[in-house]
């Protein structure tokens, strides 16, 4: 996990990417899908292909395909939102279409995907069904969890969270990052 700088937030955070202190909420992001993280170092080098926007895991009998996406969490008691940088798995057809149009600034479409990032505050968030919507201008696609899927992440997505909860998540991410850097 890491975070990216985001504008217009009231609290200061030390960025794990650049080491600078920023006066804004970071986007809470994951460098790779959990499926890739579960692999051993040897399996990652033998089976995996990872870059900032795409990940593939080449098993003997199948290829798992993932893309980087965003999710914007509404924060009820402030005019700001909490952004996540997550990963979803796509079908071969959807993945191929997205990859073929990756540099097309006018490509707008939707795909079905499965969430493949475990957000610590929610326990197991793997395999939550999502609509994946691409945007013009080459921004990362945004995901919208299926409203009828019974999971706290989905409920919070549609109902919102408090500013206190958003800041708690940022602080927890900071602690985890510091512990990982120290270990």
Backbone bond lengths (Angstrom), bond angles and torsions (degrees), N, CA, C in turn:
res aa  C-N    CA-C-N  psi(-1)  N-CA   C-N-CA  omega(-1)  CA-C   N-CA-C  phi
1 X - - - 1.431 - - 1.526 109.38 -
2 X 1.290 115.66 150.32 1.456 122.03 173.75 1.504 107.64 -156.30
3 X 1.270 116.70 -179.71 1.460 118.69 178.67 1.502 110.30 -133.84
4 X 1.300 114.40 155.79 1.453 121.83 177.66 1.517 108.39 -117.79
5 X 1.315 115.53 149.69 1.448 122.49 179.77 1.529 110.83 -64.45
6 X 1.322 116.13 140.19 1.450 122.73 177.43 1.519 109.20 -136.01
7 X 1.302 118.65 145.81 1.467 122.79 -173.39 1.519 113.86 -84.56
8 X 1.365 114.81 156.62 1.461 124.84 169.89 1.526 115.21 64.15
9 X 1.307 118.04 42.51 1.449 121.88 176.64 1.524 109.08 -116.12
10 X 1.351 118.00 146.68 1.452 121.50 -170.76 1.528 116.70 -83.93
11 X 1.302 120.80 -10.06 1.446 122.31 -172.93 1.519 110.64 -110.43
12 X 1.344 116.86 150.61 1.463 120.10 178.94 1.521 110.53 -93.51
13 X 1.352 115.70 141.20 1.454 122.41 178.67 1.513 109.40 -141.07
14 X 1.328 115.55 145.71 1.462 120.33 175.37 1.522 107.84 -88.12
15 X 1.308 116.16 122.65 1.466 122.52 -176.89 1.530 109.83 -75.98
16 X 1.325 116.25 129.05 1.462 120.34 179.41 1.522 112.06 -73.06
17 X 1.320 118.00 -15.87 1.462 121.27 -179.78 1.527 111.82 -84.66
18 X 1.339 116.35 -48.43 1.466 119.16 -173.93 1.522 113.07 -108.64
19 X 1.349 117.71 -12.44 1.455 121.19 179.87 1.520 114.51 79.74
20 X 1.327 117.63 -2.06 1.467 121.96 -178.94 1.524 110.71 -85.24
21 X 1.325 115.88 155.69 1.454 121.51 174.30 1.524 108.12 -90.77
22 X 1.328 115.66 127.37 1.456 121.75 -179.38 1.528 108.71 -116.75
23 X 1.311 116.42 145.78 1.463 121.53 179.01 1.515 110.78 -96.49
24 X 1.303 117.16 55.89 1.449 121.05 179.74 1.516 109.70 -161.15
25 X 1.333 115.29 163.11 1.458 119.48 177.14 1.514 109.02 -73.00
26 X 1.309 116.89 136.51 1.461 119.40 175.68 1.530 110.54 -84.08
27 X 1.307 115.87 159.93 1.458 120.27 167.52 1.523 105.93 -83.16
28 X 1.312 117.27 128.97 1.460 121.68 -179.42 1.523 107.94 -84.60
29 X 1.311 115.95 114.72 1.461 119.48 -169.87 1.528 112.05 -128.85
30 X 1.300 114.55 156.05 1.457 123.89 178.94 1.525 108.30 -115.35
31 X 1.323 117.46 130.79 1.464 121.73 -176.74 1.523 113.07 -72.24
32 X 1.328 116.82 -20.54 1.460 120.50 -177.68 1.520 109.16 -154.57
33 X 1.345 116.33 160.43 1.466 118.44 176.54 1.531 109.79 -69.07
34 X 1.321 116.51 153.09 1.465 120.89 -179.88 1.524 111.07 -58.59
35 X 1.321 117.66 -34.37 1.462 121.19 179.33 1.532 110.72 -57.89
36 X 1.309 117.14 -38.34 1.469 122.57 177.19 1.525 110.00 -72.59
37 X 1.328 116.64 -40.96 1.465 121.09 -179.99 1.523 111.78 -61.62
38 X 1.334 117.81 -31.38 1.459 122.27 -178.75 1.532 111.98 -70.50
39 X 1.327 117.90 -17.73 1.467 121.49 -178.79 1.524 110.78 -74.06
40 X 1.327 116.21 150.25 1.462 120.22 172.76 1.531 108.20 -72.03
41 X 1.312 117.48 165.92 1.467 120.45 177.87 1.520 111.02 -58.23
42 X 1.320 116.69 -39.75 1.471 120.25 178.97 1.526 110.53 -65.08
43 X 1.336 117.53 -43.70 1.462 120.81 179.13 1.527 110.77 -64.34
44 X 1.333 116.99 -38.26 1.461 119.81 177.73 1.511 110.71 -59.10
45 X 1.325 117.26 -43.95 1.474 119.75 -178.28 1.527 111.80 -73.65
46 X 1.319 117.99 -31.48 1.464 121.03 -178.05 1.526 113.60 -86.33
47 X 1.342 116.95 -35.65 1.463 120.49 -172.58 1.524 114.35 -110.11
48 X 1.325 116.61 -25.37 1.452 120.04 -168.94 1.514 115.13 -98.81
49 X 1.313 114.13 150.51 1.467 123.54 170.33 1.518 105.71 -133.64
50 X 1.350 116.33 118.12 1.463 120.43 -175.65 1.510 109.71 -132.34
51 X 1.338 116.12 131.81 1.464 121.63 168.89 1.530 106.17 -136.45
52 X 1.317 119.78 -179.90 1.467 119.75 -174.33 1.531 116.11 -60.96
53 X 1.324 118.71 -20.19 1.467 120.80 -176.35 1.520 115.22 -121.21
54 X 1.321 117.75 -15.97 1.462 121.64 -175.48 1.519 110.35 -135.73
55 X 1.335 115.04 149.66 1.457 120.81 173.88 1.520 107.77 -145.06
56 X 1.316 115.22 137.94 1.462 121.36 174.14 1.520 108.01 -131.76
57 X 1.323 115.02 142.29 1.460 121.12 172.75 1.519 106.07 -123.30
58 X 1.330 115.81 116.55 1.464 123.16 -174.93 1.523 109.98 -98.37
59 X 1.326 115.70 94.84 1.458 121.32 174.16 1.520 108.41 -84.64
60 X 1.318 116.94 169.88 1.461 121.67 -179.30 1.529 112.15 -58.67
61 X 1.342 116.31 -40.27 1.464 120.23 -173.79 1.531 114.97 -111.56
62 X 1.330 118.25 2.52 1.465 120.07 -179.92 1.527 110.43 -164.05
63 X 1.318 114.51 163.57 1.466 121.54 173.27 1.518 107.15 -122.67
64 X 1.337 116.22 125.33 1.455 121.26 174.24 1.523 107.33 -94.54
65 X 1.343 116.50 135.57 1.466 122.27 -173.99 1.524 110.14 -125.06
66 X 1.345 115.36 134.53 1.457 121.40 -175.53 1.521 110.13 -135.84
67 X 1.345 115.34 148.77 1.462 120.38 173.56 1.526 109.14 -130.34
68 X 1.327 114.71 155.83 1.465 122.14 178.34 1.513 108.63 -83.06
69 X 1.340 116.72 136.14 1.458 123.02 -177.65 1.526 109.89 -139.53
70 X 1.324 115.68 175.78 1.459 120.98 175.23 1.525 109.45 -122.12
71 X 1.325 114.90 155.92 1.450 122.61 171.82 1.520 105.97 -137.98
72 X 1.311 117.23 128.66 1.461 122.28 179.53 1.521 109.04 -105.39
73 X 1.334 114.55 116.19 1.471 121.61 -179.56 1.518 109.45 -93.25
74 X 1.321 116.66 121.70 1.462 121.92 177.86 1.531 108.99 -67.62
75 X 1.343 115.66 134.02 1.462 122.00 174.77 1.523 106.47 -111.67
76 X 1.326 117.16 115.80 1.470 122.71 -167.18 1.518 115.41 -67.21
77 X 1.320 118.32 -40.66 1.459 119.35 -171.07 1.524 113.34 -100.91
78 X 1.311 116.43 28.90 1.458 122.48 174.60 1.524 107.47 -154.80
79 X 1.308 116.45 164.33 1.467 118.83 179.89 1.526 111.22 -87.93
80 X 1.316 117.65 6.26 1.466 122.44 -179.30 1.524 110.83 -101.25
81 X 1.320 115.68 162.25 1.453 122.87 175.67 1.515 109.05 -121.22
82 X 1.321 116.01 161.43 1.453 122.59 175.19 1.520 107.40 -105.29
83 X 1.310 116.74 122.92 1.457 120.87 -177.89 1.520 111.21 -102.79
84 X 1.321 114.56 142.14 1.463 122.67 176.11 1.524 109.23 -117.22
85 X 1.311 116.52 144.81 1.459 123.81 169.13 1.516 107.10 -108.06
86 X 1.324 117.32 107.18 1.458 122.63 -171.52 1.530 110.80 -121.78
87 X 1.312 116.02 -178.82 1.459 123.28 177.52 1.523 109.58 -128.02
88 X 1.326 115.85 144.34 1.462 121.95 172.93 1.518 109.03 -129.65
89 X 1.327 115.27 153.48 1.456 120.03 172.17 1.524 107.91 -93.55
90 X 1.321 114.43 144.89 1.459 121.47 177.86 1.517 109.25 -125.18
91 X 1.315 115.78 159.15 1.463 120.61 172.44 1.527 108.73 -66.10
92 X 1.308 116.67 163.52 1.467 120.78 178.24 1.526 110.91 -57.67
93 X 1.327 117.37 -43.45 1.467 121.70 -178.73 1.532 111.00 -63.27
94 X 1.332 117.42 -47.77 1.469 121.02 -179.40 1.526 111.15 -65.86
95 X 1.322 116.56 -42.79 1.464 121.46 179.53 1.537 110.38 -60.74
96 X 1.323 115.75 -45.36 1.475 120.45 179.91 1.523 111.12 -63.05
97 X 1.336 117.14 -41.56 1.464 121.08 178.50 1.526 110.51 -64.19
98 X 1.330 117.03 -45.44 1.468 120.73 -179.80 1.530 110.41 -62.92
99 X 1.321 116.02 -45.32 1.472 120.10 -178.56 1.535 110.77 -65.06
100 X 1.326 117.51 -40.22 1.466 121.44 179.76 1.528 111.56 -65.50
101 X 1.318 116.94 -28.96 1.466 121.43 -177.86 1.526 113.31 -105.89
102 X 1.327 116.97 12.14 1.458 121.94 -174.14 1.527 112.52 -55.35
103 X 1.326 118.24 -39.40 1.467 121.84 -178.95 1.525 113.53 -94.20
104 X 1.321 117.40 5.18 1.459 122.13 -179.96 1.532 108.41 -86.18
105 X 1.324 117.72 106.05 1.465 122.22 -176.15 1.525 113.48 -65.46
106 X 1.322 118.15 -15.61 1.460 121.35 -177.67 1.524 113.59 -104.08
107 X 1.327 116.87 5.01 1.467 120.58 -176.94 1.523 110.59 -76.38
108 X 1.319 115.60 116.46 1.464 122.29 175.88 1.516 107.78 -128.75
109 X 1.321 115.56 124.13 1.452 120.24 177.75 1.520 108.90 -161.68
110 X 1.309 115.57 179.61 1.452 120.84 177.45 1.513 110.49 -131.49
111 X 1.322 115.24 150.26 1.456 122.59 177.91 1.519 108.18 -134.18
112 X 1.314 115.24 164.72 1.453 120.87 168.66 1.523 107.12 -98.22
113 X 1.333 116.69 137.63 1.456 120.69 178.01 1.514 111.79 -144.79
114 X 1.323 114.76 165.87 1.458 122.80 175.99 1.516 108.35 -113.53
115 X 1.324 118.30 128.97 1.455 121.56 177.36 1.526 109.46 -59.87
116 X 1.322 116.80 133.72 1.469 122.35 -178.31 1.521 111.59 -130.56
117 X 1.318 116.54 34.89 1.460 123.23 173.33 1.522 107.12 -128.24
118 X 1.316 116.56 134.92 1.461 120.69 176.63 1.519 108.73 -94.32
119 X 1.315 116.52 110.01 1.458 122.15 179.19 1.528 106.83 -86.58
120 X 1.343 117.30 113.84 1.472 120.74 -170.21 1.529 115.38 -52.14
121 X 1.302 119.17 -38.13 1.465 121.32 -177.28 1.530 112.77 -65.40
122 X 1.304 117.12 -14.25 1.458 121.06 -175.40 1.518 114.31 -114.52
123 X 1.318 118.45 6.01 1.452 118.93 -177.01 1.522 109.38 70.24
124 X 1.322 116.44 -132.41 1.462 121.37 -177.23 1.529 110.35 -80.85
125 X 1.324 116.37 110.56 1.467 120.96 176.63 1.523 111.39 -111.41
126 X 1.316 116.24 10.41 1.460 119.42 178.33 1.528 110.03 -68.32
127 X 1.297 115.14 140.76 1.464 122.77 173.31 1.520 115.04 70.11
128 X 1.317 117.45 31.58 1.461 120.28 168.95 1.533 106.28 -81.74
129 X 1.336 118.55 126.01 1.460 120.14 -178.93 1.525 111.00 -69.92
130 X 1.341 115.28 138.72 1.465 121.29 -175.87 1.518 111.33 -140.34
131 X 1.321 115.04 149.66 1.456 120.93 164.77 1.515 106.39 -89.02
132 X 1.318 116.19 132.99 1.463 123.13 -179.25 1.519 106.68 -111.25
133 X 1.341 117.02 119.29 1.456 121.02 -174.55 1.531 109.06 -118.22
134 X 1.334 115.30 119.80 1.465 119.43 177.52 1.525 109.27 -79.26
135 X 1.330 114.93 160.22 1.471 120.74 -177.36 1.519 109.46 -127.92
136 X 1.314 115.90 153.13 1.459 119.33 173.91 1.525 108.67 -70.60
137 X 1.320 115.67 160.83 1.455 120.75 178.14 1.509 114.40 84.24
138 X 1.314 117.71 10.37 1.461 123.16 178.10 1.517 114.69 64.01
139 X 1.333 118.24 26.07 1.460 120.60 171.06 1.521 108.16 -74.67
140 X 1.316 116.41 156.23 1.463 119.25 177.73 1.522 109.70 -64.90
141 X 1.330 116.96 147.85 1.471 119.80 178.25 1.525 111.05 -62.66
142 X 1.323 115.33 153.21 1.455 121.67 176.74 1.519 108.67 -107.26
143 X 1.333 115.83 144.40 1.460 119.17 178.80 1.521 110.50 -109.28
144 X 1.335 113.67 151.10 1.451 123.11 178.26 1.530 106.83 -131.61
145 X 1.342 116.88 107.23 1.468 118.97 -179.77 1.531 110.46 -61.12
146 X 1.318 115.47 147.43 1.456 119.90 178.43 1.527 109.21 -68.10
147 X 1.312 115.30 122.78 1.466 122.97 -173.58 1.536 111.96 -58.44
148 X 1.318 117.83 -32.09 1.466 120.64 -175.31 1.526 113.66 -84.78
149 X 1.347 117.78 1.50 1.464 120.35 178.66 1.526 108.60 -84.39
150 X 1.324 116.84 126.51 1.470 122.37 -174.45 1.530 110.88 -82.62
151 X 1.327 115.47 95.96 1.469 121.94 177.96 1.527 107.94 -156.85
152 X 1.332 117.70 144.80 1.459 121.14 -178.43 1.523 112.13 -60.07
153 X 1.329 118.45 -36.19 1.468 120.84 177.42 1.523 110.39 -58.15
154 X 1.303 117.03 -43.40 1.470 121.35 -179.62 1.526 109.73 -65.74
155 X 1.310 117.14 -44.29 1.471 120.37 178.56 1.523 110.40 -60.12
156 X 1.342 116.94 -47.39 1.467 120.39 179.81 1.524 111.92 -64.97
157 X 1.328 116.61 -34.93 1.464 119.73 178.89 1.528 110.06 -59.19
158 X 1.315 116.52 -44.99 1.464 119.92 -176.28 1.529 113.52 -85.51
159 X 1.338 117.52 -27.90 1.475 120.23 -178.85 1.524 112.57 -95.47
160 X 1.324 118.10 -21.37 1.454 122.37 -178.12 1.522 112.08 90.38
161 X 1.326 115.30 166.83 1.459 122.78 176.47 1.532 107.84 -126.47
162 X 1.327 116.81 170.20 1.461 120.69 178.92 1.528 110.88 -86.30
163 X 1.314 115.45 162.00 1.461 121.35 175.47 1.530 110.11 -60.67
164 X 1.321 116.73 -40.15 1.466 121.08 177.60 1.523 110.67 -59.18
165 X 1.332 117.04 -43.19 1.466 120.78 179.13 1.532 110.55 -65.93
166 X 1.319 117.73 -41.70 1.470 120.79 178.69 1.530 110.12 -60.82
167 X 1.321 117.19 -46.32 1.467 120.33 -179.67 1.524 111.19 -66.96
168 X 1.333 117.52 -33.88 1.469 121.12 175.72 1.531 110.04 -62.20
169 X 1.321 117.19 -42.98 1.472 120.88 179.74 1.524 110.62 -63.37
170 X 1.310 116.53 -41.47 1.469 120.53 178.79 1.526 109.60 -63.75
171 X 1.322 117.17 -43.91 1.461 120.79 179.70 1.530 111.72 -65.46
172 X 1.323 117.53 -39.54 1.467 120.98 177.11 1.524 110.79 -63.87
173 X 1.326 116.89 -40.87 1.459 120.69 177.81 1.525 109.86 -62.52
174 X 1.323 116.30 -41.08 1.459 121.25 178.23 1.522 110.53 -59.59
175 X 1.329 116.68 -46.18 1.464 120.84 179.36 1.521 111.09 -60.87
176 X 1.325 117.20 -44.73 1.467 120.37 179.97 1.524 110.84 -63.44
177 X 1.324 116.54 -41.23 1.463 119.75 178.87 1.516 111.14 -63.56
178 X 1.312 117.29 -43.73 1.460 120.58 179.12 1.515 111.43 -64.16
179 X 1.340 117.63 -40.75 1.459 121.01 178.21 1.520 111.11 -64.79
180 X 1.332 117.33 -39.60 1.471 120.42 178.10 1.513 111.07 -66.64
181 X 1.334 117.22 -37.49 1.460 120.34 -179.91 1.521 110.82 -70.34
182 X 1.335 117.47 -30.07 1.457 120.85 -177.89 1.523 112.36 -84.29
183 X 1.322 118.12 -22.15 1.471 121.11 -178.26 1.501 112.04 -85.26
